[in-house]
């Protein structure tokens, strides 16, 4: 992905997210004023009868916030194919770094969840074509869906030649969600709920040249078929995960922002 194209995409995404976030905060502030007025202007009995409605409004505001975040992400999906130029990477090394960062975030936020990477002892590297920015978004959206399904969560990233498996111990994807992830076909239920980021996962994978299938078993199990690394390894430098401390911190902050809607509402440090 060229720097100017990436900057344009992030500006579009960031601008939309800012608009959604501003509208959400205005609605949240208005609701707090309304709640305070009701608490002082009606009898305690009347206020108690209104609590189920107030809780429902709060839940819908949180849902709208998450849908706004996803809409901003989805706005860049159609241009991923044009803007992304997959390059050779050691996917196993990338996943190990991402798992370490995700576990740091989950521990900091006191979330009952963990991410681990599995690979055969003789698999020292897993070469494929990809993009580190898209990989961040792909994994963060998958983890977000796992966390949203309920806690505690154990996530496993299993690597083998030509394959990456994402698994968790949750309730698994409904059939219409699995169909959306595999084929892009929306059900009426998902149209109403917003799809929970699944179309973006599909777009990220497709932009890197990965294909995916959903295995019907307990928990989520998504299998990514990886393109071969066809470049001349003797004349290239593989993308490294051993960046500077500032690069690592920036990657951590990017992951935190992606996970923020399903994390406890605490400030990033």
JOKA-V648532 format. One record per backbone hydrogen bond with DSSP energy under -0.5 kcal/mol. CO is the residue of the C=O (numbers start at 1). NH is the residue of the N-H. Records with the same first field share a line. If there is no record, write none. Layout:
BEGIN
CO: NH  NH
END
This chain:
BEGIN
2: 6
3: 7
4: 8
5: 9
6: 10
7: 11
8: 12
9: 13
10: 14
11: 15
12: 16
13: 17
14: 18
15: 19
16: 20
17: 21
18: 22
19: 23
20: 24
21: 25
22: 26
23: 27
24: 28
25: 29
26: 30
27: 31
28: 32
29: 33
30: 34
31: 35
32: 36
33: 37
34: 38
35: 39
36: 40
37: 41
38: 42
43: 47
44: 48
45: 49
46: 50
47: 51
48: 51
50: 54
51: 55
52: 56
53: 57
54: 58
55: 59
56: 60
57: 61
58: 62
59: 63
60: 64
61: 65
62: 66
63: 67
64: 68
65: 69
66: 70
67: 71
68: 72
69: 73
70: 74
71: 75
72: 76
73: 76
74: 77  78
76: 79
77: 80
79: 83
80: 84
84: 86
87: 130
88: 239
89: 91  128
90: 94
91: 95
92: 96
93: 97
94: 98
95: 99
96: 100
97: 101
98: 102
99: 103
100: 104
101: 105
102: 106
103: 107
104: 108
105: 109
106: 111
107: 110
111: 113
112: 152  153
114: 155
116: 157
118: 159
120: 123
122: 124
126: 91
128: 89
130: 87
131: 135
132: 136
133: 137
134: 138
135: 139
136: 140
137: 141
138: 142
139: 143
140: 144
141: 145
142: 146
143: 147
144: 148
145: 149
147: 150
153: 114
154: 169
155: 116
156: 158  167
157: 118  159
158: 165
159: 120
160: 163
162: 226
163: 160
164: 224
165: 158  167
166: 222
167: 156
174: 178
175: 179
176: 180
177: 181
178: 182
179: 183  184  185
180: 184
184: 186
187: 191
188: 192
189: 193
190: 194  195
194: 197
195: 198
197: 201
198: 202
199: 203
200: 204
201: 205
202: 206
203: 207
204: 208
205: 208  210
206: 209
211: 225
213: 215  223
215: 217
220: 168
221: 215  223
222: 166  224
223: 213  225
224: 164  226
225: 211
227: 129
228: 230
231: 233
232: 235
233: 236
236: 238
239: 90
241: 243
244: 248
245: 249
246: 250
247: 251
248: 252
249: 253
250: 254
251: 255
252: 256
253: 257
254: 258
255: 259
256: 260
259: 262
260: 263
264: 266
END
